[in-house]
Amino acid sequence: MKHTALSVVILAASFAQGQSFKETLRWMHNASEYNVSSDPTKGDFDWVEVPLTNTCTNFVITLEHDGETKHTFKAVLNLRTIDPNTIRALGLEEDLWTSVYIGTTDDQSAIQTENTTSIGRKTKGVSFPFDASFAPRFVKALRHAVILCGGKPSKF
């Protein structure tokens, strides 16, 4: 009887901790496929991709832009260097689109960026466009992944 009670407590505690990194990544990957922004006046489309091959130390987020000019922006993050408190949606609730900002712990230049129109560089923060109604859920999922991977808040 003691073993059964202990098993129930352990199982309940594991559910309370939330989704695993793999489950969170799968949700971000699947959900980002449906997050396409567009400017009908210009015929431009932007979409964000979160590959299933991501790991805690090699987490890639890609923005594809298709319009008069085509380009790709990619950020490669080590989620252990991300401050979970910096991940937030920037914009107004009544906006159709907003940006999700991601920053590093203690403002270290640890995010590698690459762009088809410029030379790659390291930076302390990046942002990606998202549907305003979807952005808060993506923020929550990314924060969860960062915490699972050991990301820590800045000291000050």
DSSP file (Angstrom, degrees, kcal/mol; ACC not computed):
  #  RESIDUE AA STRUCTURE BP1 BP2  ACC     N-H-->O    O-->H-N    N-H-->O    O-->H-N    TCO  KAPPA ALPHA  PHI   PSI    X-CA   Y-CA   Z-CA
    1    1 A M     >        0   0    0      0, 0.0     4,-2.1     0, 0.0     5,-0.2   0.000 360.0 360.0 360.0 -38.0    0.0    0.0    0.0
    2    2 A K  H  >  +     0   0    0      1,-0.2     4,-2.2     2,-0.2     5,-0.2   0.891 360.0  51.7 -62.6 -38.9    2.9    2.4    0.8
    3    3 A H  H  > S+     0   0    0      1,-0.2     4,-2.2     2,-0.2    -1,-0.2   0.872 108.2  51.4 -66.7 -37.1    4.4    1.8   -2.7
    4    4 A T  H  > S+     0   0    0      2,-0.2     4,-2.1     1,-0.2    -1,-0.2   0.924 110.9  47.4 -65.2 -44.7    1.1    2.6   -4.4
    5    5 A A  H  X S+     0   0    0     -4,-2.1     4,-2.1     1,-0.2    -2,-0.2   0.899 112.3  49.9 -63.9 -41.0    0.7    5.9   -2.5
    6    6 A L  H  X S+     0   0    0     -4,-2.2     4,-2.5     1,-0.2    -1,-0.2   0.899 109.4  51.9 -64.5 -40.9    4.3    6.9   -3.3
    7    7 A S  H  X S+     0   0    0     -4,-2.2     4,-2.6     1,-0.2    -2,-0.2   0.901 109.3  49.8 -62.3 -41.6    3.7    6.1   -7.0
    8    8 A V  H  X S+     0   0    0     -4,-2.1     4,-2.5     2,-0.2    -1,-0.2   0.910 111.5  48.7 -64.3 -42.5    0.6    8.3   -7.0
    9    9 A V  H  X S+     0   0    0     -4,-2.1     4,-2.3     2,-0.2    -2,-0.2   0.922 113.4  46.6 -64.0 -44.9    2.5   11.2   -5.3
   10   10 A I  H  X S+     0   0    0     -4,-2.5     4,-2.1     2,-0.2    -2,-0.2   0.917 113.6  48.7 -64.5 -43.7    5.4   10.9   -7.8
   11   11 A L  H  X S+     0   0    0     -4,-2.6     4,-1.9     1,-0.2    -2,-0.2   0.915 111.9  48.7 -62.8 -43.9    3.1   10.7  -10.8
   12   12 A A  H  X S+     0   0    0     -4,-2.5     4,-1.8     1,-0.2    -1,-0.2   0.890 110.7  51.4 -63.2 -39.8    1.1   13.7   -9.6
   13   13 A A  H  X S+     0   0    0     -4,-2.3     4,-1.1     1,-0.2    -1,-0.2   0.883 107.8  52.1 -65.7 -38.4    4.3   15.7   -9.0
   14   14 A S  H  < S+     0   0    0     -4,-2.1     4,-0.4     1,-0.2     3,-0.3   0.889 109.9  48.7 -68.0 -37.1    5.6   14.9  -12.6
   15   15 A F  H >< S+     0   0    0     -4,-1.9     3,-1.2     1,-0.2    -1,-0.2   0.872 107.0  56.9 -65.9 -35.9    2.3   16.2  -14.1
   16   16 A A  H 3< S+     0   0    0     -4,-1.8    -1,-0.2     1,-0.3    -2,-0.2   0.776  96.8  63.7 -67.1 -26.0    2.5   19.3  -12.0
   17   17 A Q  T 3< S-     0   0    0     -4,-1.1    -1,-0.3    -3,-0.3    -2,-0.2   0.656 102.6-139.3 -75.2 -14.4    6.0   20.1  -13.5
   18   18 A G    <   -     0   0    0     -3,-1.2    -1,-0.2    -4,-0.4    -2,-0.0  -0.448  42.8  -9.1  94.3-165.9    4.5   20.5  -17.0
   19   19 A Q        -     0   0    0     -2,-0.1     2,-0.0     1,-0.1    -4,-0.0  -0.297  66.6-115.7 -72.3 151.4    5.7   19.4  -20.4
   20   20 A S     >  -     0   0    0      1,-0.1     4,-2.5    -2,-0.0     5,-0.2  -0.269  33.5-101.7 -75.0 170.7    9.1   18.0  -21.1
   21   21 A F  H  > S+     0   0    0      1,-0.2     4,-3.0     2,-0.2     5,-0.2   0.927 124.2  51.0 -59.7 -44.8   11.6   19.9  -23.3
   22   22 A K  H  > S+     0   0    0      1,-0.2     4,-2.3     2,-0.2    -1,-0.2   0.907 111.9  46.2 -61.8 -42.9   10.8   17.5  -26.2
   23   23 A E  H  > S+     0   0    0      2,-0.2     4,-2.1     1,-0.2    -1,-0.2   0.892 113.8  48.8 -67.0 -39.4    7.0   18.1  -25.8
   24   24 A T  H  X S+     0   0    0     -4,-2.5     4,-2.5     2,-0.2    -2,-0.2   0.919 111.6  49.6 -66.0 -43.9    7.5   21.8  -25.6
   25   25 A L  H  X S+     0   0    0     -4,-3.0     4,-2.8     1,-0.2    -2,-0.2   0.918 109.3  51.8 -60.6 -44.4    9.7   21.9  -28.6
   26   26 A R  H  X S+     0   0    0     -4,-2.3     4,-2.8    -5,-0.2     5,-0.3   0.911 110.2  49.1 -60.3 -41.8    7.1   19.8  -30.6
   27   27 A W  H  X S+     0   0    0     -4,-2.1     4,-2.9     2,-0.2     5,-0.3   0.940 112.6  47.0 -62.9 -46.2    4.4   22.3  -29.6
   28   28 A M  H  X S+     0   0    0     -4,-2.5     4,-2.2     2,-0.2    -2,-0.2   0.904 114.0  48.8 -62.3 -40.5    6.5   25.3  -30.7
   29   29 A H  H  X S+     0   0    0     -4,-2.8     4,-1.0     2,-0.2    21,-0.2   0.962 116.3  40.9 -62.3 -53.4    7.4   23.6  -34.0
   30   30 A N  H  < S+     0   0    0     -4,-2.8     3,-0.4     1,-0.2     4,-0.4   0.910 117.7  47.0 -64.3 -43.3    3.8   22.6  -34.8
   31   31 A A  H >< S+     0   0    0     -4,-2.9     3,-1.3    -5,-0.3    -1,-0.2   0.867 105.8  58.0 -69.0 -36.5    2.3   25.9  -33.7
   32   32 A S  H >< S+     0   0    0     -4,-2.2     3,-1.3    -5,-0.3    16,-0.4   0.764  93.2  69.3 -68.2 -22.2    4.9   28.1  -35.5
   33   33 A E  T 3< S+     0   0    0     -4,-1.0    -1,-0.3    -3,-0.4    -2,-0.2   0.788 102.5  45.2 -62.4 -26.5    3.9   26.4  -38.8
   34   34 A Y  T <  S+     0   0    0     -3,-1.3     2,-1.1    -4,-0.4    -1,-0.3   0.364  89.4  95.7 -98.7   4.2    0.6   28.2  -38.6
   35   35 A N    <   +     0   0    0     -3,-1.3    13,-0.9    13,-0.3     2,-0.5  -0.741  48.6 153.6 -99.5  87.8    2.0   31.6  -37.6
   36   36 A V  E     -A   47   0A   0     -2,-1.1     2,-0.3    11,-0.2    11,-0.2  -0.964  25.1-161.5-118.4 127.1    2.3   33.5  -40.9
   37   37 A S  E     -A   46   0A   0      9,-2.8     9,-2.8    -2,-0.5     2,-0.3  -0.806  13.7-177.1-104.0 151.1    2.2   37.3  -41.1
   38   38 A S  E     -A   45   0A   0     -2,-0.3     7,-0.2     7,-0.2     3,-0.1  -0.986  29.6-148.2-145.8 155.4    1.5   39.1  -44.2
   39   39 A D  E >>> -A   44   0A   0      5,-2.1     4,-2.2    -2,-0.3     3,-1.5  -0.902  15.1-168.3-120.4  97.3    1.2   42.6  -45.7
   40   40 A P  T 345S+     0   0    0      0, 0.0    -1,-0.1     0, 0.0     5,-0.0   0.752  84.0  62.4 -61.7 -23.2   -1.4   42.4  -48.4
   41   41 A T  T 345S+     0   0    0      1,-0.2    -2,-0.0    -3,-0.1    -3,-0.0   0.803 119.3  25.3 -71.5 -26.5   -0.5   45.8  -49.7
   42   42 A K  T <45S-     0   0    0     -3,-1.5    26,-0.2     2,-0.1    -1,-0.2   0.568 102.2-122.6-109.6 -14.1    3.0   44.6  -50.6
   43   43 A G  T  <5 +     0   0    0     -4,-2.2     2,-0.3     1,-0.3    -2,-0.0   0.755  60.1 150.9  74.1  24.3    2.3   40.8  -51.0
   44   44 A D  E   < -A   39   0A   0     -5,-1.3    -5,-2.1    23,-0.1     2,-0.4  -0.655  26.5-168.9 -91.8 145.5    4.9   40.1  -48.3
   45   45 A F  E     -AB  38  66A   0     21,-2.6    21,-3.1    -2,-0.3     2,-0.4  -0.996   4.2-172.3-132.3 139.5    4.8   37.0  -46.1
   46   46 A D  E     +AB  37  65A   0     -9,-2.8    -9,-2.8    -2,-0.4     2,-0.3  -0.991   7.7 176.0-126.9 138.1    6.9   36.2  -43.0
   47   47 A W  E     -AB  36  64A   0     17,-2.0    17,-2.9    -2,-0.4     2,-0.4  -0.999  20.6-138.4-143.4 149.0    6.9   33.0  -41.1
   48   48 A V  E     - B   0  63A   0    -13,-0.9     2,-0.4   -16,-0.4   -13,-0.3  -0.832  15.4-160.9-105.7 137.5    8.8   31.6  -38.2
   49   49 A E  E     - B   0  62A   0     13,-2.9    13,-2.4    -2,-0.4   -20,-0.1  -0.963  10.5-171.5-121.3 137.3   10.2   28.1  -38.0
   50   50 A V        -     0   0    0     -2,-0.4    11,-0.1   -21,-0.2   -18,-0.1  -0.908  25.7-140.4-124.6  99.7   11.3   26.2  -34.9
   51   51 A P    >   -     0   0    0      0, 0.0     3,-1.2     0, 0.0     9,-0.2  -0.235  10.6-133.4 -64.7 147.2   13.0   22.9  -36.0
   52   52 A L  T 3  S+     0   0    0      1,-0.2   -26,-0.1   -23,-0.1   -27,-0.1   0.627 101.7  72.0 -71.4 -13.4   12.4   19.7  -34.2
   53   53 A T  T 3  S+     0   0    0    -28,-0.1    -1,-0.2     2,-0.0     5,-0.1   0.469  72.9 124.4 -81.4  -1.0   16.2   19.1  -34.2
   54   54 A N    <   -     0   0    0     -3,-1.2     2,-0.3     6,-0.1     5,-0.2  -0.213  38.9-172.6 -60.8 148.5   16.7   21.8  -31.6
   55   55 A T        -     0   0    0      3,-1.3     3,-0.3   -30,-0.0    24,-0.3  -0.789  41.5 -95.9-128.9 175.6   18.5   21.1  -28.4
   56   56 A C  S    S+     0   0    0     -2,-0.3    23,-2.8     1,-0.2    24,-0.5   0.868 125.5  36.9 -61.1 -36.5   19.1   23.2  -25.2
   57   57 A T  S    S+     0   0    0     21,-0.2    -1,-0.2     1,-0.2     2,-0.2   0.528 124.3  39.3 -98.1  -6.4   22.5   24.3  -26.5
   58   58 A N  S    S+     0   0    0     -3,-0.3    -3,-1.3    20,-0.1     2,-0.6  -0.613  71.9 161.8-141.7  76.9   21.7   24.7  -30.2
   59   59 A F  E     - C   0  77A   0     18,-3.1    18,-3.1    -3,-0.3     2,-0.4  -0.887  18.4-164.6-106.3 114.7   18.2   26.2  -30.4
   60   60 A V  E     - C   0  76A   0     -2,-0.6     2,-0.4    16,-0.2    16,-0.2  -0.839  13.0-177.4-106.9 133.5   17.5   27.7  -33.8
   61   61 A I  E     - C   0  75A   0     14,-2.2    14,-2.6    -2,-0.4     2,-0.4  -0.999  14.0-165.8-124.8 127.6   14.6   30.0  -34.7
   62   62 A T  E     -BC  49  74A   0    -13,-2.4   -13,-2.9    -2,-0.4     2,-0.5  -0.926  12.0-159.5-119.4 137.8   14.3   31.1  -38.3
   63   63 A L  E     -BC  48  73A   0     10,-3.4    10,-2.7    -2,-0.4     2,-0.5  -0.974  10.5-162.7-113.0 121.0   12.3   33.9  -39.9
   64   64 A E  E     -BC  47  72A   0    -17,-2.9   -17,-2.0    -2,-0.5     2,-0.5  -0.897   2.4-163.9-103.2 130.2   11.6   33.5  -43.7
   65   65 A H  E     -BC  46  71A   0      6,-2.8     6,-1.6    -2,-0.5     2,-0.5  -0.965   7.4-178.1-116.0 127.0   10.6   36.6  -45.6
   66   66 A D  E     +B   45   0A   0    -21,-3.1   -21,-2.6    -2,-0.5     2,-0.2  -0.976  37.5  85.6-128.1 117.9    9.0   36.2  -49.0
   67   67 A G  S    S-     0   0    0     -2,-0.5   -23,-0.1     2,-0.3   -24,-0.1  -0.770  98.3 -25.7-171.2-143.6    8.0   39.2  -51.0
   68   68 A E  S    S+     0   0    0     -2,-0.2     2,-0.4   -26,-0.2   -25,-0.0   0.903 139.6  30.4 -57.1 -40.3    9.7   41.6  -53.4
   69   69 A T  S    S-     0   0    0      2,-0.0     2,-0.5     0, 0.0    -2,-0.3  -0.942  82.3-149.2-115.9 143.9   12.9   40.7  -51.7
   70   70 A K        +     0   0    0     -2,-0.4     2,-0.3    -4,-0.2    -4,-0.2  -0.931  27.2 153.2-112.5 135.1   13.5   37.3  -50.1
   71   71 A H  E     -C   65   0A   0     -6,-1.6    -6,-2.8    -2,-0.5     2,-0.4  -0.990  31.1-139.2-154.8 162.7   15.6   36.8  -47.1
   72   72 A T  E     -C   64   0A   0     -2,-0.3    44,-1.9    -8,-0.2     2,-0.4  -0.983   9.9-166.1-125.3 133.6   16.2   34.5  -44.2
   73   73 A F  E     -CD  63 115A   0    -10,-2.7   -10,-3.4    -2,-0.4     2,-0.4  -0.981  12.5-175.0-117.6 131.4   17.1   35.6  -40.6
   74   74 A K  E     -CD  62 114A   0     40,-3.0    40,-2.5    -2,-0.4     2,-0.4  -0.988  11.8-164.8-131.2 136.3   18.3   32.9  -38.2
   75   75 A A  E     -CD  61 113A   0    -14,-2.6   -14,-2.2    -2,-0.4     2,-0.6  -0.981   5.5-160.4-118.3 131.0   19.1   33.1  -34.5
   76   76 A V  E     -CD  60 112A   0     36,-3.2    36,-2.1    -2,-0.4     2,-0.3  -0.954  19.1-175.7-112.0 119.3   21.1   30.3  -32.8
   77   77 A L  E     -C   59   0A   0    -18,-3.1   -18,-3.1    -2,-0.6     2,-0.7  -0.868  32.1-145.9-118.5 146.4   20.6   30.3  -29.1
   78   78 A N    >   -     0   0    0     -2,-0.3     3,-2.7    32,-0.3   -21,-0.2  -0.959  23.0-151.2 -99.0 109.1   22.1   28.4  -26.2
   79   79 A L  G >  S+     0   0    0    -23,-2.8     3,-1.0    -2,-0.7   -22,-0.1   0.701  91.1  68.6 -61.4 -18.0   18.9   28.4  -24.0
   80   80 A R  G 3  S+     0   0    0    -24,-0.5    72,-0.6     1,-0.2    -1,-0.3   0.699  99.2  50.8 -71.1 -17.7   21.2   28.2  -20.9
   81   81 A T  G <  S+     0   0    0     -3,-2.7    24,-2.8    70,-0.1     2,-0.4   0.365  90.7 100.6 -98.8   4.5   22.3   31.8  -21.7
   82   82 A I  B <   -F  104   0B   0     -3,-1.0    22,-0.3    22,-0.3    70,-0.1  -0.759  69.5-136.0 -95.6 134.9   18.8   33.1  -22.0
   83   83 A D    >>  -     0   0    0     20,-1.8     3,-1.9    -2,-0.4     4,-0.5  -0.798  11.2-151.7 -85.0 113.4   17.1   35.1  -19.2
   84   84 A P  G >4 S+     0   0    0      0, 0.0     3,-0.7     0, 0.0    -1,-0.2   0.777  92.8  62.6 -59.8 -25.1   13.5   33.7  -19.1
   85   85 A N  G 34 S+     0   0    0      1,-0.2    58,-0.0    -3,-0.1    -2,-0.0   0.667  96.0  59.2 -74.5 -15.6   12.3   37.1  -17.7
   86   86 A T  G <4 S+     0   0    0     -3,-1.9     2,-0.7    17,-0.2    -1,-0.2   0.660  78.9 100.2 -85.4 -15.5   13.3   38.8  -21.0
   87   87 A I    <<  +     0   0    0     -3,-0.7     2,-0.3    -4,-0.5    15,-0.2  -0.592  54.5 134.9 -76.2 114.5   11.1   36.7  -23.2
   88   88 A R  E     -G  101   0C   0     13,-1.6    13,-3.1    -2,-0.7     2,-0.5  -0.991  57.3-105.4-157.3 159.1    8.0   38.8  -23.8
   89   89 A A  E     -G  100   0C   0     -2,-0.3     2,-0.6    11,-0.2    11,-0.2  -0.787  30.6-154.5 -90.3 130.2    5.6   40.0  -26.5
   90   90 A L  E     +G   99   0C   0      9,-3.7     9,-2.1    -2,-0.5     2,-0.3  -0.924  52.0  57.6-107.5 121.1    6.1   43.6  -27.5
   91   91 A G  S    S-     0   0    0     -2,-0.6     2,-0.3     7,-0.2     7,-0.1  -0.834  82.7 -66.7 147.1 174.9    3.0   45.3  -28.9
   92   92 A L    >   -     0   0    0     -2,-0.3     3,-1.5     5,-0.2    -2,-0.0  -0.676  37.0-121.9 -96.7 150.3   -0.5   46.2  -28.1
   93   93 A E  T 3  S+     0   0    0     -2,-0.3    -1,-0.1     1,-0.3    39,-0.0   0.823 112.5  55.6 -59.8 -31.7   -3.4   43.8  -27.7
   94   94 A E  T 3  S+     0   0    0     38,-0.0    -1,-0.3     2,-0.0     2,-0.1   0.592  87.3 100.3 -81.0  -8.2   -5.3   45.4  -30.5
   95   95 A D    <   -     0   0    0     -3,-1.5    37,-0.1     1,-0.1     3,-0.1  -0.463  69.1-143.4 -71.6 147.8   -2.5   44.9  -32.9
   96   96 A L  S    S+     0   0    0      1,-0.2    36,-2.9    -2,-0.1    37,-0.4   0.835  86.2  33.1 -77.2 -34.0   -2.7   42.0  -35.3
   97   97 A W  E     + H   0 131C   0     34,-0.3     2,-0.3    35,-0.1    -5,-0.2  -0.932  65.7 172.1-126.6 148.0    1.0   41.3  -35.1
   98   98 A T  E     - H   0 130C   0     32,-3.0    32,-3.2    -2,-0.4     2,-0.4  -0.886  29.6-110.6-141.5 171.5    3.5   41.7  -32.4
   99   99 A S  E     -GH  90 129C   0     -9,-2.1    -9,-3.7    -2,-0.3     2,-0.6  -0.881  15.5-143.4-108.5 141.8    7.2   40.8  -31.8
  100  100 A V  E     -GH  89 128C   0     28,-3.0    28,-1.7    -2,-0.4     2,-0.3  -0.927  21.9-153.8-101.1 119.4    8.4   38.2  -29.3
  101  101 A Y  E     -GH  88 127C   0    -13,-3.1   -13,-1.6    -2,-0.6     2,-0.4  -0.747  10.4-169.6 -97.0 141.0   11.7   39.5  -27.8
  102  102 A I  E     - H   0 126C   0     24,-2.8    24,-2.1    -2,-0.3     2,-0.3  -0.996  10.0-178.5-130.5 124.0   14.3   37.1  -26.4
  103  103 A G  E     - H   0 125C   0    -20,-0.4   -20,-1.8    -2,-0.4   -17,-0.2  -0.842  22.1-114.0-125.2 161.8   17.3   38.4  -24.4
  104  104 A T  B >   -F   82   0B   0     20,-2.1     3,-1.3    -2,-0.3   -22,-0.3  -0.483  37.9 -90.8 -92.1 160.9   20.3   36.9  -22.7
  105  105 A T  G >  S-     0   0    0    -24,-2.8     3,-1.4     1,-0.3    -1,-0.1  -0.520 110.7  -1.6 -67.5 132.1   21.2   36.6  -19.1
  106  106 A D  G 3  S-     0   0    0      1,-0.3    -1,-0.3    -2,-0.2   -24,-0.0   0.762 120.6 -78.6  55.4  29.6   23.2   39.7  -17.9
  107  107 A D  G <  S+     0   0    0     -3,-1.3    -1,-0.3     1,-0.2     2,-0.2   0.796  77.7 167.0  54.0  34.9   23.1   41.1  -21.4
  108  108 A Q    <   -     0   0    0     -3,-1.4     2,-1.8   -27,-0.2     3,-0.2  -0.575  45.7-118.0 -78.1 144.6   25.9   38.9  -22.7
  109  109 A S        +     0   0    0     -2,-0.2    15,-0.3     1,-0.2    -1,-0.1  -0.597  69.0 130.3 -81.4  82.4   26.3   38.8  -26.5
  110  110 A A        +     0   0    0     -2,-1.8     2,-0.6    13,-0.7   -32,-0.3   0.374  35.0  95.1-121.1   0.7   25.5   35.1  -26.8
  111  111 A I  E     - E   0 123A   0     12,-2.5    12,-2.3    -3,-0.2     2,-0.5  -0.867  63.1-148.3 -99.6 118.8   22.9   34.9  -29.6
  112  112 A Q  E     -DE  76 122A   0    -36,-2.1   -36,-3.2    -2,-0.6     2,-0.4  -0.740  17.3-166.9 -85.9 125.8   24.4   34.1  -33.0
  113  113 A T  E     -DE  75 121A   0      8,-3.3     8,-1.4    -2,-0.5     2,-0.3  -0.884   9.0-174.2-114.9 147.5   22.5   35.7  -35.8
  114  114 A E  E     -D   74   0A   0    -40,-2.5   -40,-3.0    -2,-0.4     2,-0.3  -0.991   2.6-179.0-136.7 144.4   22.7   35.1  -39.5
  115  115 A N  E >   -DE  73 118A   0      3,-0.8     3,-1.2    -2,-0.3   -42,-0.2  -0.998  32.9-133.9-145.1 139.6   21.0   36.9  -42.3
  116  116 A T  T 3  S+     0   0    0    -44,-1.9   -43,-0.1    -2,-0.3    -1,-0.1   0.677 109.7  48.2 -67.9 -14.0   21.1   36.4  -46.1
  117  117 A T  T 3  S+     0   0    0    -45,-0.3     2,-0.3     1,-0.1    -1,-0.2   0.432 118.6  24.7-106.1   0.0   21.5   40.1  -46.5
  118  118 A S  E <  S-E  115   0A   0     -3,-1.2    -3,-0.8     0, 0.0     2,-0.2  -0.968  87.9 -81.3-154.9 169.8   24.3   40.7  -44.0
  119  119 A I  E     -     0   0A   0     -2,-0.3    -3,-0.1    -5,-0.1    -2,-0.1  -0.499  53.2-105.8 -74.7 142.0   27.2   39.1  -42.1
  120  120 A G  E     +     0   0A   0     -2,-0.2     2,-0.3    -5,-0.1    -6,-0.2  -0.258  44.3 172.8 -65.8 155.0   26.4   37.1  -39.0
  121  121 A R  E     -E  113   0A   0     -8,-1.4    -8,-3.3   -10,-0.1     2,-0.4  -0.966  32.9-105.2-154.7 167.7   27.1   38.5  -35.6
  122  122 A K  E     +E  112   0A   0     -2,-0.3     2,-0.3   -10,-0.2   -10,-0.2  -0.818  41.4 172.2 -99.6 142.0   26.5   37.9  -31.9
  123  123 A T  E     -E  111   0A   0    -12,-2.3   -12,-2.5    -2,-0.4   -13,-0.7  -0.897  40.7-125.7-142.9 169.3   24.0   39.9  -30.0
  124  124 A K  S    S+     0   0    0     -2,-0.3   -20,-2.1   -15,-0.3     2,-0.3   0.489  90.0  18.0 -97.9  -5.0   22.3   40.1  -26.6
  125  125 A G  E     -H  103   0C   0    -22,-0.2     2,-0.3   -14,-0.1   -22,-0.2  -0.973  55.1-177.2-164.5 150.1   18.7   40.1  -28.0
  126  126 A V  E     -H  102   0C   0    -24,-2.1   -24,-2.8    -2,-0.3     2,-0.3  -0.936  10.4-153.5-140.5 162.6   16.5   39.2  -31.0
  127  127 A S  E     -H  101   0C   0     -2,-0.3   -26,-0.2   -26,-0.2   -28,-0.0  -0.991   2.8-163.5-140.8 153.0   12.8   39.5  -31.8
  128  128 A F  E     -H  100   0C   0    -28,-1.7   -28,-3.0    -2,-0.3     2,-0.2  -0.976  27.4-110.0-133.1 144.4   10.5   37.6  -34.2
  129  129 A P  E     +H   99   0C   0      0, 0.0     2,-0.3     0, 0.0   -30,-0.2  -0.541  40.8 170.7 -77.9 139.7    7.0   38.6  -35.5
  130  130 A F  E     -H   98   0C   0    -32,-3.2   -32,-3.0    -2,-0.2     2,-0.1  -0.980  44.1 -90.3-142.3 154.2    4.0   36.6  -34.3
  131  131 A D  E >>  -H   97   0C   0     -2,-0.3     4,-2.5   -34,-0.2     3,-1.1  -0.461  42.3-126.4 -57.9 132.8    0.3   36.9  -34.5
  132  132 A A  T 34 S+     0   0    0    -36,-2.9    -1,-0.1     1,-0.3   -35,-0.1   0.813 109.2  50.6 -60.3 -32.1   -0.7   38.9  -31.4
  133  133 A S  T 34 S+     0   0    0    -37,-0.4    -1,-0.3     1,-0.2     4,-0.2   0.746 116.7  41.4 -77.5 -21.1   -3.2   36.3  -30.2
  134  134 A F  T X> S+     0   0    0     -3,-1.1     4,-1.8     2,-0.1     3,-0.8   0.757  95.2  79.5 -93.3 -29.7   -0.5   33.6  -30.6
  135  135 A A  H 3X S+     0   0    0     -4,-2.5     4,-2.8     1,-0.2     5,-0.2   0.852  87.6  55.2 -53.0 -45.9    2.5   35.4  -29.2
  136  136 A P  H 3> S+     0   0    0      0, 0.0     4,-2.0     0, 0.0    -1,-0.2   0.869 109.3  48.3 -59.9 -34.6    1.6   35.0  -25.4
  137  137 A R  H <> S+     0   0    0     -3,-0.8     4,-2.3    -4,-0.2    -2,-0.2   0.896 111.7  48.7 -70.8 -39.6    1.4   31.2  -25.8
  138  138 A F  H  X S+     0   0    0     -4,-1.8     4,-2.9     2,-0.2     5,-0.2   0.913 110.4  52.3 -65.4 -41.3    4.7   31.1  -27.7
  139  139 A V  H  X S+     0   0    0     -4,-2.8     4,-2.7     1,-0.2     5,-0.2   0.933 110.2  48.3 -57.5 -47.7    6.3   33.3  -24.9
  140  140 A K  H  X S+     0   0    0     -4,-2.0     4,-2.2    -5,-0.2    -1,-0.2   0.915 113.5  46.9 -61.1 -44.6    5.1   30.9  -22.3
  141  141 A A  H  X S+     0   0    0     -4,-2.3     4,-2.3     2,-0.2    -2,-0.2   0.912 113.3  47.7 -65.7 -43.1    6.4   27.8  -24.1
  142  142 A L  H  X S+     0   0    0     -4,-2.9     4,-2.6     2,-0.2    -2,-0.2   0.912 111.0  51.1 -66.8 -41.2    9.8   29.4  -24.8
  143  143 A R  H  X S+     0   0    0     -4,-2.7     4,-2.5    -5,-0.2    -1,-0.2   0.928 110.1  50.8 -57.5 -44.5   10.1   30.5  -21.2
  144  144 A H  H  X S+     0   0    0     -4,-2.2     4,-2.5    -5,-0.2    -2,-0.2   0.921 110.6  48.2 -60.2 -45.2    9.3   26.9  -20.1
  145  145 A A  H  X S+     0   0    0     -4,-2.3     4,-1.7     2,-0.2    -1,-0.2   0.905 111.0  51.3 -62.5 -42.0   11.9   25.5  -22.5
  146  146 A V  H  X>S+     0   0    0     -4,-2.6     5,-3.1     2,-0.2     4,-0.5   0.922 111.4  47.0 -61.8 -44.5   14.5   28.0  -21.2
  147  147 A I  H ><5S+     0   0    0     -4,-2.5     3,-1.1     1,-0.2    -2,-0.2   0.911 110.3  52.6 -65.3 -42.2   13.9   27.1  -17.6
  148  148 A L  H 3<5S+     0   0    0     -4,-2.5    -1,-0.2     1,-0.3    -2,-0.2   0.843 110.2  49.7 -60.0 -32.8   14.0   23.3  -18.4
  149  149 A C  H 3<5S-     0   0    0     -4,-1.7    -1,-0.3    -5,-0.2    -2,-0.2   0.502 126.0 -99.4 -87.5  -4.2   17.4   23.9  -20.0
  150  150 A G  T <<5 +     0   0    0     -3,-1.1    -3,-0.2    -4,-0.5    -2,-0.1   0.620  61.3 164.1  99.3  14.3   18.8   25.8  -17.1
  151  151 A G      < -     0   0    0     -5,-3.1    -1,-0.2    -6,-0.2   -70,-0.1  -0.426  21.0-157.0 -63.4 139.2   18.4   29.4  -18.3
  152  152 A K        -     0   0    0    -72,-0.6     3,-0.1   -70,-0.1    -1,-0.0  -0.889  16.7-106.7-122.5 149.0   18.7   31.9  -15.4
  153  153 A P        -     0   0    0      0, 0.0   -48,-0.1     0, 0.0   -70,-0.0  -0.312  47.9 -91.3 -65.8 155.7   17.5   35.4  -14.8
  154  154 A S        -     0   0    0      1,-0.1   -49,-0.1   -50,-0.1   -72,-0.0  -0.301  29.9-125.2 -63.0 153.0   20.0   38.3  -14.9
  155  155 A K              0   0    0      1,-0.1    -1,-0.1    -3,-0.1   -50,-0.0   0.888 360.0 360.0 -70.1 -38.4   21.5   39.2  -11.5
  156  156 A F              0   0    0      0, 0.0    -1,-0.1     0, 0.0    -2,-0.1   0.341 360.0 360.0-134.2 360.0   20.5   42.8  -11.8
